């Protein structure tokens, strides 16, 4: 009886040990899962993560220069293991490529990150609302959910601090006409049509057009292709001043030691660097995860730090910290154009500044 009792107790003890082991394993798994969830960035969407990893890669069409973009996308790559295929190009070139691929029914891009994303036909864009979209400034959210602003851009004049004294800066755009010393030293980007439309909205089309015609006739601005190239040329002293340029590019060059700064006049043309997802994305889960990443605090802090881009999340500080304050002192005008509107607007710009 004794041996049977001991045997029975041992059996119970074995069952208790097994139950304890199972409980311990479950607890360890729970702790491990909690630690993994805690270590994962807050932009990770669990139900998309495994699917994105299985897709294995992500193709990005973007106008952001590689120097700024690569450090940010490495954060995404390291967190997901998804390989990044980064195709950088000018806005017009990217739109053209997307159009050609659509006609050939050979879509190859997953997300489009540029200032002209809103000009992509709606049929080619996926309607999707990333969880982080709720944290953006209202203007940066498309009501139809086709695009979202990753960073805010402000078009304001830039100048070389060695060639132009602060006290000699124009106080208004009309005041450029009182600065004959800028003739031949003034530069403008060759497709600055959205800024022109902001001028028209601020002054009225007739008065605004007359102002720009007078500036073109008296100061004979030089044309440059590309805002980054213009920012660099101003900082290098090739030109003294611009009518307008992206403040973030001026900041970027300034922080690298360039002799340049921007100043703010009414109106300030507001625009966004958007993200949109292809309706026929080859890697749709990675694309959705990437869109949420771009709208996250982590990505927007990284863009602000690396290139001075202004976050569309108001809970992320700008670099430098006074950007929003400086812009708020003037009237910001948001310009969003369709592809057809952009073509018509460019014709008017060319007539005013290029005489054709």
Secondary structure, 3 states (H helix, E strand, C coil): CHHHHHHHHHHHHHHHHHHHHHHHHHHHHHHHHHHHHHHCCCCCCHHHHHHHHHHCEEEEEECCCHHHHHHHHHHHHHHHCCEEEEEECCHHHHHHHHHHHHHCCCCCCCEEEECCHHHCCHHHECCCCCHHHHHECHHHECCCCCCEEEEEEEEECEEECCCCCHHHCCCCCHHHHHCHHHCCCEEEECCCHHHHHHHHHHHCHHHHHHHHHHHHHHHCCEEECCHHHHHHHHHHCCCCEECCEEHHHHHHHHHCCCCEEECCCCCEEEEEEEEEEECCCCCHHHHHHHHHHHCCHHHHHHHHHHHCCEECECCCCCCCCCHHHHHHCCCEEECCCCHHHHHHHHHHHHHHHHCC
